[in-house]
């Protein structure tokens, strides 16, 4: 997800078991799950490799994420945020400012902001669904930060989303969320051209 293991890297069950101090069985189960999520591909007679980022899979993930997160944000604007959620969201925005040069730290703080909205409207259980769907989406995010996608723009978009929710304006909230979620599309094609070894342009 964080591209510490780059696309094309070969994965060995024995080496992974040694690295994590476990037997090969849980490693094999983990690899099977990662194959299902499209993060690993198995090539007959060759082995298991970290897969390239699929633009088609990224676009599918964005479709799912946009459908769910726009609905979540609209509901939050209709209901209004609780004081606790408002405080937590504000803290995550401050944390984003603090870690904006750290792609992994920023992504965690970014996700926390979105998760707070889902939790506050009472559907926290939806977040694991988003997590499962957005793996390819997140790989593009990591690759784009902080050069291709300016982190300051993402933070400003989060402020716009929060402001629209606090104004109890569902339409403005939806517009702000759609602008935010389209950001990755602005960088995906450029990244595919610059990194054909990492990205599969199968869209």
C-alpha positions as CSV (number, residue, x, y, z in Angstrom):
1,X,0.0,0.0,0.0
2,X,2.8,2.5,1.0
3,X,5.0,1.3,-1.9
4,X,7.8,0.2,0.5
5,X,7.5,-3.0,-1.6
6,X,7.6,-1.6,-5.2
7,X,5.6,-3.2,-8.0
8,X,7.6,-6.0,-9.6
9,X,9.3,-7.1,-6.4
10,X,9.3,-10.9,-6.0
11,X,7.9,-12.2,-2.7
12,X,9.2,-15.4,-1.0
13,X,7.0,-17.2,1.5
14,X,10.2,-18.4,3.4
15,X,11.7,-14.9,3.5
16,X,8.4,-13.3,4.7
17,X,7.9,-16.0,7.4
18,X,11.5,-15.3,8.6
19,X,11.0,-11.6,8.5
20,X,7.8,-11.7,10.6
21,X,8.8,-14.6,12.8
22,X,6.0,-16.9,11.9
23,X,5.3,-20.1,10.0
24,X,4.6,-20.2,6.2
25,X,0.9,-21.0,6.7
26,X,-0.2,-17.4,7.8
27,X,2.1,-15.9,5.2
28,X,0.4,-18.0,2.5
29,X,-3.0,-16.9,3.8
30,X,-1.9,-13.3,3.7
31,X,-0.6,-13.7,0.1
32,X,-3.9,-15.2,-1.0
33,X,-5.8,-12.2,0.5
34,X,-3.5,-9.8,-1.2
35,X,-4.0,-11.6,-4.5
36,X,-7.8,-11.1,-4.0
37,X,-7.2,-7.4,-3.4
38,X,-5.1,-7.0,-6.5
39,X,-2.0,-6.1,-4.7
40,X,-0.1,-9.3,-5.6
41,X,-0.1,-11.4,-8.8
42,X,1.0,-15.0,-9.1
43,X,2.8,-16.0,-12.3
44,X,3.0,-19.7,-13.0
45,X,6.5,-21.2,-12.7
46,X,7.8,-17.8,-11.6
47,X,6.3,-16.9,-8.2
48,X,4.4,-14.1,-6.5
49,X,5.1,-10.5,-7.3
50,X,3.9,-7.1,-6.1
51,X,1.4,-6.1,-8.8
52,X,1.6,-2.9,-10.7
53,X,-1.0,-0.2,-9.8
54,X,-4.1,-0.8,-11.9
55,X,-5.7,2.5,-13.2
56,X,-8.9,0.5,-13.9
57,X,-9.1,-0.8,-10.3
58,X,-8.3,2.7,-9.0
59,X,-11.2,4.2,-10.9
60,X,-13.5,1.5,-9.6
61,X,-12.4,2.2,-6.1
62,X,-12.9,5.9,-6.6
63,X,-16.4,5.2,-7.8
64,X,-17.3,3.2,-4.7
65,X,-15.5,5.7,-2.4
66,X,-17.2,8.7,-4.0
67,X,-20.7,7.1,-3.8
68,X,-20.3,6.3,-0.1
69,X,-18.4,9.4,1.1
70,X,-20.6,11.9,-0.7
71,X,-23.6,10.3,1.0
72,X,-21.8,10.3,4.4
73,X,-20.9,14.0,4.0
74,X,-24.4,15.0,3.0
75,X,-25.9,13.2,6.0
76,X,-23.3,14.9,8.3
77,X,-24.4,18.3,6.9
78,X,-28.1,17.5,7.3
79,X,-27.7,16.3,10.9
80,X,-24.9,18.5,11.9
81,X,-21.7,17.4,13.6
82,X,-21.5,16.6,17.3
83,X,-19.2,18.9,19.3
84,X,-16.9,15.9,19.9
85,X,-16.7,15.1,16.2
86,X,-16.1,18.8,15.4
87,X,-13.2,18.8,17.9
88,X,-11.7,15.6,16.5
89,X,-12.0,16.8,12.9
90,X,-10.3,20.0,13.8
91,X,-7.5,18.1,15.5
92,X,-7.0,15.9,12.4
93,X,-6.7,19.0,10.2
94,X,-4.0,20.3,12.6
95,X,-2.2,16.9,12.4
96,X,-2.3,17.1,8.6
97,X,-0.5,20.4,8.7
98,X,2.1,18.9,11.0
99,X,2.8,15.8,8.9
100,X,2.3,17.2,5.4
101,X,5.9,16.2,4.3
102,X,5.3,12.6,5.5
103,X,3.1,10.8,2.9
104,X,2.3,7.9,5.3
105,X,1.5,10.2,8.2
106,X,-0.5,12.5,6.1
107,X,-2.6,9.6,4.6
108,X,-3.4,8.3,8.1
109,X,-4.5,11.8,9.2
110,X,-6.5,12.2,5.9
111,X,-8.3,8.9,6.4
112,X,-9.0,9.8,10.1
113,X,-10.8,13.0,8.9
114,X,-13.1,11.0,6.6
115,X,-13.7,8.2,9.2
116,X,-14.8,10.7,11.8
117,X,-17.7,11.8,9.6
118,X,-18.8,8.2,9.2
119,X,-18.6,7.5,12.9
120,X,-20.5,10.6,13.8
121,X,-23.5,9.8,11.7
122,X,-23.6,6.3,13.2
123,X,-22.3,4.2,10.4
124,X,-18.7,3.5,11.5
125,X,-19.1,-0.1,10.2
126,X,-19.0,1.3,6.7
127,X,-15.4,2.3,7.0
128,X,-14.0,-1.3,6.6
129,X,-15.9,-1.5,3.4
130,X,-14.1,1.6,2.1
131,X,-10.8,0.2,3.3
132,X,-11.2,-3.0,1.3
133,X,-12.2,-1.1,-1.8
134,X,-9.6,1.6,-1.9
135,X,-6.2,-0.2,-1.9
136,X,-5.3,0.8,-5.5
137,X,-6.7,4.2,-4.9
138,X,-4.4,4.6,-1.9
139,X,-1.3,3.4,-3.8
140,X,-1.8,6.2,-6.3
141,X,-2.2,8.6,-3.3
142,X,1.1,7.5,-1.9
143,X,2.9,7.8,-5.2
144,X,1.5,11.3,-5.8
145,X,2.4,12.8,-2.4
146,X,3.7,15.4,-1.9
147,X,5.0,16.5,-5.3
148,X,2.3,15.7,-7.9
149,X,-0.6,16.3,-5.5
150,X,0.1,19.4,-3.3
151,X,-0.7,18.5,0.2
152,X,-1.7,22.1,1.0
153,X,-4.5,21.8,-1.6
154,X,-5.8,18.6,0.1
155,X,-5.8,20.2,3.5
156,X,-7.7,23.3,2.1
157,X,-10.3,20.9,0.6
158,X,-10.8,19.3,4.0
159,X,-11.3,22.7,5.5
160,X,-13.9,23.5,2.7
161,X,-15.7,20.2,3.5
162,X,-15.8,20.8,7.2
163,X,-17.0,24.4,6.7
164,X,-19.8,23.3,4.5
165,X,-20.9,20.7,7.0
166,X,-20.8,23.2,9.9
167,X,-23.0,25.5,7.8
168,X,-25.4,22.6,7.4
169,X,-25.3,23.0,3.6
170,X,-25.6,19.5,2.0
171,X,-25.2,20.7,-1.6
172,X,-22.1,22.7,-0.8
173,X,-20.7,19.8,1.2
174,X,-21.3,17.4,-1.7
175,X,-19.6,19.8,-4.2
176,X,-16.6,20.1,-1.8
177,X,-16.3,16.4,-1.3
178,X,-16.5,15.7,-5.1
179,X,-13.7,18.2,-5.8
180,X,-11.6,16.5,-3.1
181,X,-12.2,13.0,-4.3
182,X,-11.4,13.9,-8.0
183,X,-8.0,15.1,-7.0
184,X,-6.4,11.7,-7.5
185,X,-7.7,11.6,-11.1
186,X,-5.8,14.8,-11.9
187,X,-2.5,13.1,-11.1
188,X,-3.2,9.5,-12.2
189,X,-2.5,9.9,-15.9
190,X,0.6,11.9,-15.4
191,X,1.9,9.3,-13.0
192,X,1.1,6.5,-15.4
193,X,3.2,8.3,-18.0
194,X,6.1,8.9,-15.7
195,X,6.0,5.5,-14.0
196,X,5.0,2.8,-16.6
197,X,7.0,0.3,-14.5
198,X,4.7,0.9,-11.5
199,X,1.4,1.7,-13.1
200,X,-0.7,-0.4,-15.5
201,X,-2.7,1.9,-17.7
202,X,-5.6,-0.5,-18.2
203,X,-8.4,2.0,-17.8
